[in-house]
Amino acid sequence: MHARPDEQKIEGIPIWALDISEYGSAYKGMVTIALPEGTAKELKLLKLEEGRASLDEVIQKILVEYKKMKFLEASEKFMKRMEEKGLKLADLTK
């Protein structure tokens, strides 16, 4: 995939875009995303630090970790509500 800095701005913020439009059908199903330049640089650094083959792998890992975080937050909230009601996990399995 060919990446290049993009001179466009979104709401006054310089963006960096992955431009796949010139590659035709080889990249069917892919989209172009625009990121602030600093975010793009951090993603590239993460890619190098983590030894990932592509930015897609980095983003997939971030998504998995985000979903884990949300699950743990929901679990904590659930356990807190159970405690407030004087219930224990074992009470749910009876």
DSSP file (Angstrom, degrees, kcal/mol; ACC not computed):
  #  RESIDUE AA STRUCTURE BP1 BP2  ACC     N-H-->O    O-->H-N    N-H-->O    O-->H-N    TCO  KAPPA ALPHA  PHI   PSI    X-CA   Y-CA   Z-CA
    1    1 A M              0   0    0      0, 0.0     2,-0.5     0, 0.0    19,-0.1   0.000 360.0 360.0 360.0 137.1    0.0    0.0    0.0
    2    2 A H        -     0   0    0     17,-0.4    17,-0.7     2,-0.0     2,-0.4  -0.795 360.0-170.5 -92.9 124.0    1.3    3.4   -0.9
    3    3 A A  E     +A   18   0A   0     -2,-0.5    15,-0.2    15,-0.2    17,-0.0  -0.916   9.7 167.5-115.7 142.7    1.2    6.0    1.9
    4    4 A R  E     -A   17   0A   0     13,-1.1    13,-0.8    -2,-0.4     2,-0.1  -0.996  40.8 -98.5-148.8 150.5    1.8    9.7    1.5
    5    5 A P  E     -A   16   0A   0      0, 0.0     2,-0.4     0, 0.0    11,-0.2  -0.446  38.8-144.5 -64.6 144.7    1.3   12.8    3.5
    6    6 A D  E     -     0   0A   0      9,-0.9     9,-0.4     2,-0.1    12,-0.0  -0.943   8.9-149.2-115.9 134.3   -1.8   14.7    2.4
    7    7 A E  E     +     0   0A   0     -2,-0.4    -1,-0.1     7,-0.1     9,-0.1   0.534  64.7 108.2 -80.3  -5.9   -1.9   18.5    2.4
    8    8 A Q  E     -     0   0A   0      7,-0.1     7,-1.8     6,-0.1     2,-0.4  -0.229  55.9-148.8 -70.4 161.6   -5.6   18.6    3.2
    9    9 A K  E     -A   14   0A   0      5,-0.2     2,-0.5    27,-0.0    -2,-0.1  -0.979   7.5-152.2-131.4 146.0   -7.0   19.6    6.5
   10   10 A I  E >  S-A   13   0A   0      3,-2.2     3,-2.3    -2,-0.4    -2,-0.0  -0.983  88.0 -17.5-115.7 120.8  -10.1   18.6    8.4
   11   11 A E  T 3  S-     0   0    0     -2,-0.5    -1,-0.2     1,-0.3     0, 0.0   0.867 129.8 -53.9  49.4  40.4  -11.4   21.3   10.7
   12   12 A G  T 3  S+     0   0    0      1,-0.2    -1,-0.3    -3,-0.0    -3,-0.0   0.441 112.1 121.8  80.1  -0.4   -8.0   23.0   10.5
   13   13 A I  E <   -A   10   0A   0     -3,-2.3    -3,-2.2    23,-0.0    -1,-0.2  -0.845  66.4-121.3 -98.3 125.8   -6.1   19.9   11.5
   14   14 A P  E     -A    9   0A   0      0, 0.0    23,-1.1     0, 0.0     2,-0.3  -0.377  34.8-154.6 -61.5 141.2   -3.5   18.5    9.0
   15   15 A I  E     - B   0  36A   0     -7,-1.8    -9,-0.9    -9,-0.4     2,-0.4  -0.801  16.1-147.6-118.8 161.5   -4.3   15.0    8.1
   16   16 A W  E     -AB   5  35A   0     19,-3.5    19,-2.5    -2,-0.3     2,-0.4  -0.996  23.7-166.1-122.7 130.6   -2.4   12.0    6.8
   17   17 A A  E     -AB   4  34A   0    -13,-0.8   -13,-1.1    -2,-0.4     2,-0.8  -0.927  24.5-133.3-124.8 144.5   -4.3    9.7    4.5
   18   18 A L  E     -A    3   0A   0     15,-1.4     2,-0.8    -2,-0.4    15,-0.3  -0.866  29.4-155.3 -88.9 114.3   -3.7    6.2    3.2
   19   19 A D        +     0   0    0     -2,-0.8   -17,-0.4   -17,-0.7     3,-0.1  -0.820  33.9 151.4-100.4 107.4   -4.3    6.6   -0.5
   20   20 A I    >   +     0   0    0     -2,-0.8     3,-1.8     1,-0.1     4,-0.3   0.391  44.6 100.5-110.0   0.8   -5.4    3.4   -2.2
   21   21 A S  G >  S+     0   0    0      1,-0.3     3,-0.8     2,-0.2    -1,-0.1   0.797  77.9  55.7 -60.8 -30.7   -7.5    4.8   -4.9
   22   22 A E  G 3  S+     0   0    0      1,-0.2    -1,-0.3    -3,-0.1    -2,-0.1   0.513  94.0  70.8 -81.5  -2.7   -4.8    4.5   -7.6
   23   23 A Y  G X  S-     0   0    0     -3,-1.8     3,-0.9     1,-0.2    -1,-0.2   0.539  82.1-160.6 -96.4  -6.4   -4.4    0.7   -7.0
   24   24 A G  G X   -     0   0    0     -3,-0.8     3,-1.5    -4,-0.3    -1,-0.2  -0.258  56.6  -9.8  68.8-147.4   -7.6   -0.5   -8.5
   25   25 A S  G >  S+     0   0    0      1,-0.3     3,-1.8     2,-0.2    -1,-0.2   0.612 113.6  81.0 -70.8 -14.7   -9.2   -3.9   -7.8
   26   26 A A  G <  S+     0   0    0     -3,-0.9    -1,-0.3     1,-0.3    -2,-0.1   0.783 101.5  40.6 -61.1 -24.6   -6.2   -5.4   -6.0
   27   27 A Y  G X  S+     0   0    0     -3,-1.5     3,-1.9    -7,-0.2    -1,-0.3  -0.062  82.8 155.9-113.4  30.9   -7.4   -3.5   -2.9
   28   28 A K  T <   +     0   0    0     -3,-1.8     3,-0.1     1,-0.3    -3,-0.1  -0.317  66.7  28.3 -58.9 137.5  -11.1   -4.1   -3.3
   29   29 A G  T 3  S+     0   0    0      1,-0.4    -1,-0.3     0, 0.0     2,-0.3   0.423  97.5 113.3  89.7  -1.3  -12.9   -3.9    0.0
   30   30 A M    <   -     0   0    0     -3,-1.9    -1,-0.4   -10,-0.1     2,-0.3  -0.688  49.2-156.3-100.6 157.6  -10.4   -1.5    1.5
   31   31 A V        -     0   0    0     -2,-0.3     2,-0.4    -3,-0.1   -13,-0.0  -0.864  18.7-113.0-128.7 163.1  -11.1    2.2    2.4
   32   32 A T        -     0   0    0     -2,-0.3     2,-0.4   -13,-0.0   -13,-0.1  -0.817  31.4-165.4 -94.9 135.2   -9.1    5.3    2.8
   33   33 A I        -     0   0    0     -2,-0.4   -15,-1.4   -15,-0.3     2,-0.5  -0.920   9.3-145.4-120.4 149.9   -8.9    6.8    6.3
   34   34 A A  E     +B   17   0A   0     -2,-0.4   -17,-0.2   -17,-0.2   -19,-0.0  -0.955  22.2 173.5-116.0 132.1   -7.7   10.2    7.3
   35   35 A L  E     -B   16   0A   0    -19,-2.5   -19,-3.5    -2,-0.5     2,-0.0  -0.953  40.3 -96.4-132.6 150.6   -5.8   10.8   10.6
   36   36 A P  E  >  -B   15   0A   0      0, 0.0     4,-2.1     0, 0.0     3,-0.5  -0.414  44.1-113.5 -59.7 147.2   -4.1   13.7   12.2
   37   37 A E  H  > S+     0   0    0    -23,-1.1     4,-2.3     1,-0.2     5,-0.2   0.864 115.3  54.1 -54.7 -41.4   -0.4   13.5   11.3
   38   38 A G  H  > S+     0   0    0      1,-0.2     4,-2.1     2,-0.2    -1,-0.2   0.887 108.0  49.6 -62.6 -39.3    0.6   12.9   15.0
   39   39 A T  H  > S+     0   0    0     -3,-0.5     4,-2.4     2,-0.2    -1,-0.2   0.917 109.9  51.1 -65.2 -43.6   -1.8    9.9   15.3
   40   40 A A  H  X S+     0   0    0     -4,-2.1     4,-2.2     1,-0.2    -2,-0.2   0.904 109.8  50.2 -60.6 -41.9   -0.4    8.4   12.0
   41   41 A K  H  X S+     0   0    0     -4,-2.3     4,-2.4     1,-0.2    -1,-0.2   0.905 110.1  50.2 -63.4 -41.4    3.2    8.7   13.4
   42   42 A E  H  X S+     0   0    0     -4,-2.1     4,-2.5     2,-0.2    -2,-0.2   0.896 109.5  50.9 -65.5 -38.8    2.2    7.0   16.6
   43   43 A L  H  X S+     0   0    0     -4,-2.4     4,-2.3     2,-0.2    -1,-0.2   0.909 110.0  50.0 -62.9 -41.4    0.5    4.2   14.7
   44   44 A K  H  X S+     0   0    0     -4,-2.2     4,-2.1     2,-0.2    -2,-0.2   0.908 110.6  49.8 -63.3 -41.3    3.7    3.7   12.7
   45   45 A L  H  X S+     0   0    0     -4,-2.4     4,-3.0     1,-0.2     5,-0.2   0.915 110.4  50.1 -63.3 -42.6    5.8    3.7   15.8
   46   46 A L  H  X S+     0   0    0     -4,-2.5     4,-2.8     1,-0.2     6,-0.3   0.903 107.4  55.0 -60.8 -40.7    3.5    1.1   17.4
   47   47 A K  H  X>S+     0   0    0     -4,-2.3     5,-2.0     1,-0.2     4,-0.7   0.928 113.1  41.4 -57.8 -46.7    3.8   -1.0   14.2
   48   48 A L  H ><5S+     0   0    0     -4,-2.1     3,-0.6     3,-0.2    -2,-0.2   0.931 115.8  48.7 -67.0 -46.7    7.6   -1.0   14.5
   49   49 A E  H 3<5S+     0   0    0     -4,-3.0    -2,-0.2     1,-0.2    -1,-0.2   0.866 116.6  42.4 -62.8 -37.5    7.7   -1.5   18.3
   50   50 A E  H 3<5S-     0   0    0     -4,-2.8    -1,-0.2    -5,-0.2    -2,-0.2   0.532 106.5-125.3 -88.0  -7.4    5.2   -4.4   18.1
   51   51 A G  T <<5 +     0   0    0     -4,-0.7    -3,-0.2    -3,-0.6     2,-0.2   0.827  50.9 164.3  67.6  31.0    6.9   -6.0   15.1
   52   52 A R      < -     0   0    0     -5,-2.0    -1,-0.2    -6,-0.3     3,-0.1  -0.511  41.6-137.0 -82.4 151.1    3.6   -6.0   13.2
   53   53 A A  S    S+     0   0    0     -2,-0.2     2,-0.3     1,-0.1    -1,-0.1   0.758  80.7   9.3 -78.2 -26.1    3.5   -6.4    9.4
   54   54 A S  S  > S-     0   0    0      1,-0.1     4,-1.4    -7,-0.1    -1,-0.1  -0.957  70.7-110.7-150.3 164.5    1.0   -3.7    8.7
   55   55 A L  H  > S+     0   0    0     -2,-0.3     4,-2.8     1,-0.2     5,-0.2   0.818 116.3  64.1 -66.1 -30.2   -1.0   -0.8   10.2
   56   56 A D  H  > S+     0   0    0      1,-0.2     4,-2.7     2,-0.2    -1,-0.2   0.918 100.8  50.2 -59.4 -42.8   -4.1   -3.0    9.8
   57   57 A E  H  > S+     0   0    0      2,-0.2     4,-2.2     1,-0.2    -1,-0.2   0.901 110.5  50.0 -61.5 -40.8   -2.6   -5.5   12.3
   58   58 A V  H  X S+     0   0    0     -4,-1.4     4,-2.3     2,-0.2    -2,-0.2   0.942 112.6  46.0 -62.5 -47.9   -1.9   -2.6   14.8
   59   59 A I  H  X S+     0   0    0     -4,-2.8     4,-2.5     1,-0.2    -2,-0.2   0.892 110.6  53.3 -64.7 -39.4   -5.4   -1.3   14.5
   60   60 A Q  H  X S+     0   0    0     -4,-2.7     4,-2.2    -5,-0.2    -1,-0.2   0.915 110.0  48.3 -60.8 -42.5   -6.9   -4.8   14.9
   61   61 A K  H  X S+     0   0    0     -4,-2.2     4,-2.5     2,-0.2    -2,-0.2   0.902 110.6  51.0 -63.8 -41.9   -4.9   -5.3   18.1
   62   62 A I  H  X S+     0   0    0     -4,-2.3     4,-2.4     1,-0.2    -2,-0.2   0.909 109.9  50.6 -61.7 -42.3   -6.0   -1.9   19.4
   63   63 A L  H  X S+     0   0    0     -4,-2.5     4,-2.4     2,-0.2    -2,-0.2   0.905 110.1  49.3 -63.3 -42.1   -9.7   -2.9   18.7
   64   64 A V  H  X S+     0   0    0     -4,-2.2     4,-2.2     1,-0.2    -2,-0.2   0.934 112.6  47.4 -62.1 -45.8   -9.3   -6.2   20.5
   65   65 A E  H  X S+     0   0    0     -4,-2.5     4,-2.3     1,-0.2    -2,-0.2   0.874 110.9  51.8 -64.9 -36.9   -7.7   -4.4   23.5
   66   66 A Y  H  X S+     0   0    0     -4,-2.4     4,-2.5     2,-0.2    -1,-0.2   0.920 109.5  49.5 -64.2 -43.8  -10.5   -1.8   23.5
   67   67 A K  H  X S+     0   0    0     -4,-2.4     4,-2.2     2,-0.2    -2,-0.2   0.890 110.4  50.9 -63.8 -38.7  -13.2   -4.5   23.5
   68   68 A K  H  X S+     0   0    0     -4,-2.2     4,-2.6     2,-0.2    -1,-0.2   0.929 109.8  50.5 -61.1 -45.2  -11.4   -6.3   26.4
   69   69 A M  H  X S+     0   0    0     -4,-2.3     4,-2.4     1,-0.2    -2,-0.2   0.921 110.9  48.1 -59.6 -46.0  -11.4   -3.0   28.3
   70   70 A K  H  X S+     0   0    0     -4,-2.5     4,-2.3     1,-0.2    -1,-0.2   0.884 111.5  50.8 -63.8 -38.8  -15.1   -2.4   27.7
   71   71 A F  H  X S+     0   0    0     -4,-2.2     4,-2.5     2,-0.2    -2,-0.2   0.925 110.9  48.0 -63.7 -45.1  -15.9   -6.0   28.8
   72   72 A L  H  X S+     0   0    0     -4,-2.6     4,-2.5     2,-0.2    -2,-0.2   0.890 110.9  51.4 -64.2 -39.1  -13.9   -5.6   32.0
   73   73 A E  H  X S+     0   0    0     -4,-2.4     4,-2.2     2,-0.2    -1,-0.2   0.919 111.7  46.6 -62.4 -43.5  -15.6   -2.2   32.7
   74   74 A A  H  X S+     0   0    0     -4,-2.3     4,-2.4     2,-0.2    -2,-0.2   0.890 112.1  51.1 -66.0 -39.0  -19.0   -3.8   32.2
   75   75 A S  H  X S+     0   0    0     -4,-2.5     4,-2.7     2,-0.2    -2,-0.2   0.912 110.2  49.0 -63.4 -43.2  -18.0   -6.8   34.4
   76   76 A E  H  X S+     0   0    0     -4,-2.5     4,-2.3     2,-0.2    -2,-0.2   0.915 112.0  48.5 -62.7 -43.8  -16.9   -4.4   37.2
   77   77 A K  H  X S+     0   0    0     -4,-2.2     4,-2.2     2,-0.2    -2,-0.2   0.902 112.2  49.7 -62.8 -42.0  -20.1   -2.5   37.0
   78   78 A F  H  X S+     0   0    0     -4,-2.4     4,-2.3     2,-0.2    -2,-0.2   0.926 111.4  47.9 -62.3 -46.9  -22.1   -5.7   37.1
   79   79 A M  H  X S+     0   0    0     -4,-2.7     4,-2.4     1,-0.2    -2,-0.2   0.877 110.5  52.5 -64.0 -37.5  -20.2   -7.0   40.1
   80   80 A K  H  X S+     0   0    0     -4,-2.3     4,-2.4     2,-0.2    -1,-0.2   0.922 110.0  48.1 -63.9 -44.0  -20.6   -3.7   41.9
   81   81 A R  H  X S+     0   0    0     -4,-2.2     4,-1.5     2,-0.2    -2,-0.2   0.888 110.8  51.2 -64.3 -38.5  -24.4   -3.7   41.3
   82   82 A M  H  <>S+     0   0    0     -4,-2.3     5,-3.0     2,-0.2     4,-0.3   0.933 110.2  49.3 -62.7 -44.2  -24.6   -7.3   42.6
   83   83 A E  H ><5S+     0   0    0     -4,-2.4     3,-1.5     1,-0.2    -2,-0.2   0.905 107.4  54.7 -60.9 -42.6  -22.6   -6.3   45.7
   84   84 A E  H 3<5S+     0   0    0     -4,-2.4    -1,-0.2     1,-0.3    -2,-0.2   0.832 110.6  46.5 -60.1 -32.2  -25.0   -3.4   46.3
   85   85 A K  T 3<5S-     0   0    0     -4,-1.5    -1,-0.3    -3,-0.3    -2,-0.2   0.391 118.2-112.7 -91.7   3.3  -27.9   -5.8   46.2
   86   86 A G  T < 5S+     0   0    0     -3,-1.5     2,-0.3    -4,-0.3    -3,-0.2   0.749  71.5 137.0  74.2  24.7  -26.2   -8.3   48.5
   87   87 A L      < -     0   0    0     -5,-3.0     2,-0.3    -6,-0.2    -1,-0.3  -0.698  38.9-155.0-103.5 156.3  -25.8  -10.9   45.8
   88   88 A K    >>  -     0   0    0     -2,-0.3     3,-1.3    -3,-0.1     4,-0.6  -0.859  33.8-107.9-122.0 161.2  -22.9  -13.2   45.0
   89   89 A L  H >> S+     0   0    0     -2,-0.3     3,-1.3     1,-0.3     4,-0.6   0.857 119.2  60.6 -56.7 -37.2  -22.0  -14.8   41.7
   90   90 A A  H >4 S+     0   0    0      1,-0.3     3,-0.9     2,-0.2     4,-0.4   0.805  93.6  65.8 -61.8 -29.1  -22.9  -18.2   43.2
   91   91 A D  H X4 S+     0   0    0     -3,-1.3     3,-0.5     1,-0.2    -1,-0.3   0.772  97.0  55.9 -63.8 -25.5  -26.5  -16.8   43.7
   92   92 A L  H << S+     0   0    0     -3,-1.3    -1,-0.2    -4,-0.6    -2,-0.2   0.699 102.7  54.3 -80.0 -19.8  -26.9  -16.6   39.9
   93   93 A T  T <<        0   0    0     -3,-0.9    -1,-0.2    -4,-0.6    -2,-0.2   0.431 360.0 360.0 -95.6   0.9  -26.1  -20.3   39.4
   94   94 A K    <         0   0    0     -3,-0.5    -1,-0.2    -4,-0.4    -2,-0.1   0.481 360.0 360.0 -78.1 360.0  -28.7  -21.7   41.7
